[in-house]
Amino acid sequence: MSQMSFSDFEFAGKRKQTRYERFLAEMDQVVLWSGLLTLIEPYYPKAGGGRKPYPLETMLRIHLLQSWFSLSDPAMEGALYEITPMRQFAHLTLSAPIPEDTMIMNFRHLLEKHKLALAILAVINGYLQEKGLSQRQGTIVDATIIHAPSLTKNEDGKRDPEMHQTKKGNQYFFGVKAHIGADVESGLVHHVHGTAANVADVTHVAQLLHGDGNTVYADAGHTSVEKCEEHENREVIWQLTARRSTYSRLNKRSLFYKAKRKIEYCKAQTRARVEHPFRVIKRQFGYVKVRFRGLMKNTAQLTTLFALSTLWIVRKQLMGMGELRM
């Protein structure tokens, strides 16, 4: 890290800790830096005859900042100049050069090219499983729609051809659908799959199961999933939410109706855990609209976001386990 500038010294002397500082201080402790750096290092450019690359850890920290705060490449560069906590988190100072937006973009393309987002999710899940925070006793599957710009003000004059429109209730949505598989006990995401918004949830359940558990919880949108060919030889206990129309006509005073309501309530309590990662990426990280064109780029970003959401959800438990910066 370069010598601190006068503005960094002034910021260090303030009395109150900002929201940015609290968030970044917590995430700095829980991110598995050594594991992620070891994963990316073989693909990162080495110093040679050309321009010396920035340290890998600095670029990784910038990439995580970009994901947490939903920033474009130019906006991320500007934030490193303007927001001191972000600059300090990335181990940068104003007395040394700040990475340009093209460098930030190239690092993101490097991760996309080698499909490292999936590997990042696997490394984090393996770490959490070692810590006993992900039990893998079963899977909760669900999906959410992330909006995409429907405007045609671009070079092609068309909407993203890999995104599609779908109707949910009485409202139409255009964008990408994030299908996730989460651990039953903890609600932590272990599989992510991205598709166009019009793809049915039931068609991608097979890609979301981790194989260690034999119980799968899903909402009523996954009705008849057990009849799909890919699940014919799979020993699975399907816990699917019943549609209200299947029992709403029953006598509400009957024992059968009360028993059915109790069963559905228990299913809902378990399924509620899968909603937490959606809340984190949409509300905590502010990811409510895709930033890129194409499913590959957006799926890579979604996978990274869900990987980071698992760390955010269990940060208190990890911080209580002692030293974490490895």
C-alpha positions as CSV (number, residue, x, y, z in Angstrom):
1,M,0.0,0.0,0.0
2,S,1.3,3.4,-1.0
3,Q,2.0,6.3,1.4
4,M,-1.2,7.8,2.8
5,S,-2.3,11.2,1.3
6,F,-3.4,14.2,3.4
7,S,-7.0,13.4,2.8
8,D,-6.5,9.9,4.1
9,F,-4.9,11.2,7.2
10,E,-7.8,13.6,7.8
11,F,-10.3,10.8,7.3
12,A,-8.5,8.6,9.8
13,G,-8.8,11.3,12.4
14,K,-12.6,11.7,12.3
15,R,-14.6,10.6,15.3
16,K,-17.6,8.8,13.8
17,Q,-17.5,5.5,11.9
18,T,-19.6,5.7,8.7
19,R,-22.0,3.1,7.3
20,Y,-19.5,2.3,4.5
21,E,-16.8,1.6,7.1
22,R,-18.9,-0.7,9.2
23,F,-20.0,-2.7,6.2
24,L,-16.6,-3.0,4.7
25,A,-14.9,-3.8,8.0
26,E,-17.2,-6.7,8.6
27,M,-16.8,-8.1,5.0
28,D,-13.0,-7.6,5.2
29,Q,-13.0,-10.1,8.1
30,V,-15.3,-12.8,6.6
31,V,-14.1,-12.9,3.0
32,L,-11.8,-15.9,2.4
33,W,-9.0,-13.9,0.8
34,S,-6.4,-16.6,0.6
35,G,-8.7,-19.1,-1.0
36,L,-10.0,-16.6,-3.6
37,L,-6.5,-15.3,-4.5
38,T,-5.2,-18.8,-4.9
39,L,-8.1,-19.6,-7.2
40,I,-7.6,-16.6,-9.5
41,E,-3.8,-16.3,-9.4
42,P,-3.1,-18.8,-12.2
43,Y,-5.2,-16.8,-14.6
44,Y,-4.0,-13.3,-13.6
45,P,-1.4,-11.6,-15.9
46,K,2.1,-11.6,-14.7
47,A,4.6,-8.7,-14.8
48,G,6.5,-8.7,-18.0
49,G,7.7,-6.3,-20.7
50,G,4.6,-4.3,-20.7
51,R,2.7,-2.3,-18.1
52,K,3.0,-3.7,-14.6
53,P,-0.4,-5.0,-13.4
54,Y,-2.0,-3.9,-10.2
55,P,-1.8,-6.4,-7.3
56,L,-4.3,-9.2,-7.6
57,E,-5.7,-8.6,-4.2
58,T,-6.4,-4.9,-5.1
59,M,-8.3,-5.9,-8.2
60,L,-10.3,-8.6,-6.4
61,R,-11.2,-6.1,-3.7
62,I,-12.4,-3.6,-6.3
63,H,-14.4,-6.3,-8.0
64,L,-16.2,-7.2,-4.8
65,L,-16.8,-3.5,-4.1
66,Q,-18.4,-3.2,-7.6
67,S,-20.7,-6.2,-6.8
68,W,-21.7,-5.0,-3.3
69,F,-22.6,-1.4,-4.4
70,S,-23.9,-2.3,-7.9
71,L,-21.5,0.1,-9.7
72,S,-20.6,0.2,-13.4
73,D,-16.9,0.2,-14.4
74,P,-16.7,4.1,-14.7
75,A,-18.7,4.6,-11.6
76,M,-16.4,2.2,-9.7
77,E,-13.3,4.2,-10.8
78,G,-15.0,7.4,-9.7
79,A,-16.0,5.9,-6.3
80,L,-12.3,5.0,-5.6
81,Y,-11.4,8.7,-6.0
82,E,-14.4,10.1,-4.1
83,I,-15.2,7.6,-1.3
84,T,-12.3,7.1,1.2
85,P,-13.6,3.9,2.8
86,M,-13.8,2.2,-0.6
87,R,-10.3,3.4,-1.5
88,Q,-8.9,2.1,1.8
89,F,-10.7,-1.2,1.5
90,A,-9.0,-1.7,-1.9
91,H,-5.6,-0.8,-0.4
92,L,-5.2,2.3,-2.5
93,T,-4.4,6.0,-1.8
94,L,-4.7,9.2,-3.8
95,S,-0.9,9.5,-3.8
96,A,-0.7,6.5,-6.1
97,P,-2.4,5.7,-9.4
98,I,-6.0,4.5,-9.2
99,P,-7.0,1.7,-11.6
100,E,-8.9,2.9,-14.7
101,D,-12.4,1.7,-15.6
102,T,-10.9,-0.4,-18.5
103,M,-8.7,-2.3,-16.0
104,I,-11.7,-2.9,-13.8
105,M,-13.6,-4.2,-16.9
106,N,-10.7,-6.4,-18.0
107,F,-10.5,-8.1,-14.6
108,R,-14.3,-8.8,-14.7
109,H,-13.9,-10.2,-18.2
110,L,-11.0,-12.4,-16.9
111,L,-13.3,-13.9,-14.3
112,E,-16.1,-14.4,-16.9
113,K,-13.7,-16.0,-19.5
114,H,-12.5,-18.7,-17.1
115,K,-15.9,-19.2,-15.4
116,L,-14.4,-18.3,-12.0
117,A,-17.7,-17.1,-10.5
118,L,-18.8,-20.7,-10.1
119,A,-15.5,-21.6,-8.6
120,I,-15.7,-18.6,-6.1
121,L,-19.1,-19.9,-5.0
122,A,-17.7,-23.4,-4.6
123,V,-14.7,-22.1,-2.5
124,I,-17.0,-20.1,-0.2
125,N,-19.4,-23.0,0.2
126,G,-16.6,-25.4,1.0
127,Y,-15.3,-23.0,3.6
128,L,-18.7,-22.6,5.2
129,Q,-19.3,-26.3,5.3
130,E,-15.9,-26.8,7.1
131,K,-17.1,-24.3,9.6
132,G,-20.3,-26.3,10.1
133,L,-22.5,-23.4,8.8
134,S,-23.9,-25.3,5.8
135,Q,-25.2,-28.8,6.7
136,R,-26.5,-29.9,3.3
137,Q,-29.4,-31.9,4.6
138,G,-31.7,-31.0,1.8
139,T,-32.4,-28.2,-0.8
140,I,-34.8,-25.4,-1.2
141,V,-35.3,-24.3,-4.8
142,D,-36.7,-21.0,-5.9
143,A,-36.3,-18.4,-8.6
144,T,-36.6,-14.6,-8.9
145,I,-36.8,-12.3,-11.9
146,I,-34.2,-9.5,-12.3
147,H,-35.3,-6.7,-14.6
148,A,-33.4,-5.8,-17.8
149,P,-33.7,-2.5,-19.7
150,S,-36.4,-2.8,-22.3
151,L,-35.2,0.3,-24.2
152,T,-33.8,-0.1,-27.7
153,K,-31.5,3.0,-27.6
154,N,-28.3,1.0,-28.5
155,E,-26.3,0.2,-31.6
156,D,-28.5,-2.6,-32.7
157,G,-31.7,-0.8,-31.9
158,K,-33.1,-3.9,-30.2
159,R,-33.6,-5.3,-26.8
160,D,-31.2,-7.9,-25.5
161,P,-32.0,-11.0,-27.6
162,E,-31.1,-13.4,-24.7
163,M,-33.7,-11.8,-22.4
164,H,-37.4,-12.5,-22.7
165,Q,-40.7,-11.3,-21.3
166,T,-43.0,-13.2,-19.0
167,K,-46.2,-12.6,-17.2
168,K,-46.5,-13.0,-13.5
169,G,-50.0,-12.4,-12.1
170,N,-51.3,-9.4,-14.1
171,Q,-47.9,-7.8,-14.6
172,Y,-45.3,-8.4,-17.4
173,F,-41.6,-8.6,-16.6
174,F,-38.6,-8.5,-19.0
175,G,-35.2,-9.7,-17.9
176,V,-33.3,-12.7,-16.5
177,K,-34.5,-15.3,-14.0
178,A,-32.1,-16.5,-11.3
179,H,-32.7,-20.0,-10.2
180,I,-31.1,-21.0,-6.9
181,G,-30.7,-24.0,-4.7
182,A,-30.2,-23.3,-1.0
183,D,-29.4,-25.4,2.1
184,V,-32.5,-26.4,4.1
185,E,-31.0,-25.7,7.5
186,S,-29.1,-22.4,6.8
187,G,-30.7,-21.0,3.7
188,L,-27.3,-20.5,2.1
189,V,-27.1,-20.7,-1.6
190,H,-25.0,-23.6,-3.1
191,H,-26.1,-23.5,-6.8
192,V,-27.1,-20.7,-9.1
193,H,-28.4,-21.0,-12.7
194,G,-29.4,-18.1,-14.9
195,T,-32.0,-18.2,-17.7
196,A,-34.4,-15.9,-19.6
197,A,-37.3,-14.7,-17.5
198,N,-39.8,-16.8,-19.5
199,V,-38.2,-20.2,-18.6
200,A,-40.3,-22.3,-16.3
201,D,-38.9,-22.9,-12.8
202,V,-39.6,-26.6,-12.9
203,T,-37.2,-27.2,-15.9
204,H,-34.0,-26.3,-14.0
205,V,-34.4,-28.0,-10.7
206,A,-32.0,-30.8,-11.6
207,Q,-29.1,-28.2,-11.8
208,L,-29.8,-26.9,-8.4
209,L,-29.6,-30.1,-6.3
210,H,-26.3,-30.8,-4.5
211,G,-27.0,-34.6,-4.1
212,D,-26.2,-34.8,-0.4
213,G,-29.8,-34.4,0.8
214,N,-32.9,-36.3,-0.2
215,T,-35.5,-33.6,0.6
216,V,-36.4,-30.8,-1.7
217,Y,-38.7,-27.9,-0.8
218,A,-40.3,-25.8,-3.6
219,D,-43.3,-23.6,-4.1
220,A,-46.4,-24.4,-6.1
221,G,-44.7,-23.3,-9.3
222,H,-42.8,-26.5,-9.3
223,T,-45.9,-28.8,-9.3
224,S,-45.3,-32.0,-11.2
225,V,-41.5,-31.7,-10.9
226,E,-41.2,-35.3,-9.7
227,K,-42.6,-36.4,-13.1
228,C,-39.7,-34.9,-15.1
229,E,-37.4,-37.5,-16.7
230,E,-34.3,-36.3,-15.0
231,H,-35.8,-37.2,-11.6
232,E,-37.2,-40.6,-12.4
233,N,-34.3,-42.5,-10.8
234,R,-33.6,-40.0,-8.0
235,E,-34.6,-40.9,-4.5
236,V,-36.1,-37.6,-3.4
237,I,-38.8,-36.5,-0.9
238,W,-40.6,-33.7,-2.6
239,Q,-42.1,-31.1,-0.3
240,L,-44.1,-28.9,-2.6
241,T,-46.4,-26.1,-1.5
242,A,-50.0,-26.9,-2.3
243,R,-52.0,-24.4,-4.3
244,R,-54.6,-22.8,-2.0
245,S,-57.4,-23.8,-4.5
246,T,-56.8,-27.5,-3.6
247,Y,-58.1,-27.1,0.0
248,S,-59.8,-23.6,0.2
249,R,-63.2,-25.2,-0.5
250,L,-63.0,-27.5,2.4
251,N,-64.9,-26.9,5.6
252,K,-62.6,-24.7,7.7
253,R,-63.8,-26.4,10.9
254,S,-62.9,-29.8,9.7
255,L,-59.9,-31.7,11.1
256,F,-58.6,-32.3,7.6
257,Y,-58.6,-28.6,6.7
258,K,-56.8,-27.7,10.0
259,A,-54.2,-30.5,9.4
260,K,-53.6,-29.3,5.8
261,R,-53.1,-25.8,7.0
262,K,-50.6,-26.9,9.6
263,I,-48.6,-28.9,7.1
264,E,-48.5,-26.0,4.7
265,Y,-47.5,-23.6,7.5
266,C,-44.5,-25.9,8.3
267,K,-43.5,-26.0,4.6
268,A,-43.7,-22.2,4.4
269,Q,-41.5,-21.8,7.5
270,T,-38.8,-23.9,5.9
271,R,-39.2,-22.3,2.4
272,A,-38.9,-18.8,3.9
273,R,-35.1,-19.3,4.3
274,V,-34.6,-19.2,0.5
275,E,-36.0,-15.7,0.4
276,H,-33.2,-14.3,2.5
277,P,-30.5,-14.4,-0.3
278,F,-32.9,-12.7,-2.6
279,R,-33.5,-9.9,-0.1
280,V,-29.7,-9.5,0.4
281,I,-28.8,-9.1,-3.3
282,K,-31.8,-6.8,-4.0
283,R,-32.0,-4.7,-0.9
284,Q,-28.5,-4.9,0.8
285,F,-26.5,-4.9,-2.5
286,G,-29.0,-2.9,-4.6
287,Y,-29.1,-5.4,-7.5
288,V,-32.6,-4.9,-9.0
289,K,-31.7,-4.5,-12.7
290,V,-29.1,-6.3,-14.8
291,R,-26.1,-4.3,-15.9
292,F,-24.9,-6.3,-18.9
293,R,-26.2,-7.8,-22.2
294,G,-26.2,-11.5,-22.5
295,L,-27.0,-14.4,-20.1
296,M,-23.3,-15.4,-19.6
297,K,-22.2,-12.1,-18.1
298,N,-25.3,-11.6,-16.0
299,T,-25.2,-15.2,-14.7
300,A,-21.6,-14.7,-13.7
301,Q,-22.5,-11.5,-11.8
302,L,-25.5,-13.3,-10.1
303,T,-23.3,-16.2,-9.0
304,T,-20.8,-13.8,-7.5
305,L,-23.6,-11.9,-5.7
306,F,-25.2,-15.0,-4.2
307,A,-21.7,-16.2,-3.1
308,L,-21.2,-12.9,-1.3
309,S,-24.7,-13.0,0.1
310,T,-23.9,-16.2,2.0
311,L,-21.0,-14.4,3.7
312,W,-23.2,-11.5,4.6
313,I,-25.9,-13.7,6.1
314,V,-23.4,-15.6,8.3
315,R,-21.0,-12.8,9.0
316,K,-21.9,-12.6,12.7
317,Q,-21.3,-16.3,13.2
318,L,-18.0,-16.1,11.3
319,M,-16.8,-13.1,13.3
320,G,-17.6,-14.9,16.5
321,M,-15.4,-17.8,15.6
322,G,-12.2,-15.9,16.1
323,E,-9.5,-15.1,13.6
324,L,-10.8,-15.1,10.0
325,R,-8.4,-13.2,7.8
326,M,-6.5,-16.0,6.1
